[in-house]
Amino acid sequence: MFARNPIDRRLRTLAALAFTLASVALHGAVDDPRLINQIEALKRLKDTDLATRPAIRQALLRVLDQVRGQPVFVELVRDFRLRDQNAALLEYALANSADASALDALRALLASDGSDLLKSALTNSIQAGQLIEPLGKTADNRAAPLLLPLVNDRGRSVDHRRAAVQALARSQEGARGLLHLAASSTLPTDVRLLTATELNSVRWKPIQLEAAKILPLPAAKGDAAMPSTAELVHRSGDPRKGATIFRRPEINCIGCHQAMGEGIDFGPNLSEIGTKLGKDALYESILDPSSGISFGFEAWAIILRNGDEAYGLLASETEDELVLKLQGGTLQRLKKVEIANREKQTQSIMPSGLQANLTAGEFVDLIEYLASLKKPVPR
Ligand code: HEC
């Protein structure tokens, strides 16, 4: 109705034009015709050796001063291979981190020995959050030594460490570095599955083949590789079939978890797990239980003075006694004076590889069932 009226349509076109102009002005695009001419003239001179042409260098610096913070600034710095603008390049990349032009700024920075500057920016958690992803998108090998130390830095949030893994997998040096971490067993468990997924799909064949050996993707029933979580979350399954799979003896979820009043009280109660975790997190909690151990459900290994060992969840603790909850749900009381050593484990008690007893379709059914276990909506 609105669009059919020709006057309305013309008004709308005008409004759109006004909007475009306003947003150009807001984003500080260059609109001074003299400045535009100067920039065009400079662009044609980009192969000039500035050391022998001080007048051009002067003109360039004057223009740069006026366009600082705009994409053309990055373009000029890059094209003239200026080495003394690194701080401004970093500032540009931080201010425009969601924009493709940030990648040009970062590439120019990496090309002009800006690694130290980037390294110190990455020690700042906020700036790291702005830089990790675009650094990865440059796919520049020189970003790899900057990002690699983040992956196993326990002082970093898991989000930043995961972003670093994804960023690294975009360059060959980065992918190689990840492979090296995995091979030397220094890859933290909470990014292991993600690293496996990323490295098993890189385009550098030797790295991919090596990754398939040392970081194999989780297997499905019958030796097929399980499709990636990214793919599985888009499938839908049958929650009723999933409920019977949950109770199958060879999988035995029910031997460690309660759901809707049934099962053994050992691991977390799953009656409302569909409210707590999204499907991707549900897949991950089975493919890689150690990646995010639920608080209070960490495993403890205990060695007694007489040489006996005990292994279970810590149910409670007093001044002189410690109660372990063993698999199957029984409790074991231990006098503290009898304990020689106790150690919290980084591996979950929940075994990994349970999906290897399932086809991809059965796995999808099982997750559909878990996703359906929701907190009742109050009426
Ligand atoms: C040997 C016992 C054991 C078995 C078998 C087991 N789990 Fe677990 N599960 C645990 C424990 C302990 C935890 C808590 C530690 C952790 O998060 O890894 C857990 C955690 C989970 C979580 C995350 C819960 C949360 O609140 O974040 C889910 C989901 C889960 N298990 C589902 C399953 C399913 C589905 C199966 C069957 C395929 C299964 N588990 C089999 C012991 C077990």
Boltz pocket constraint, residues with backbone or C-beta under 6 A from the ligand:
constraints:
  - pocket:
      binder: B
      contacts: [[A, 246], [A, 251], [A, 252], [A, 253], [A, 254], [A, 255], [A, 256], [A, 257], [A, 266], [A, 267], [A, 268], [A, 269], [A, 270], [A, 273], [A, 276], [A, 282], [A, 285], [A, 286], [A, 289], [A, 290], [A, 292], [A, 293], [A, 294], [A, 297], [A, 298], [A, 327], [A, 348], [A, 349], [A, 350], [A, 351], [A, 354], [A, 366], [A, 370]]
      max_distance: 6.0
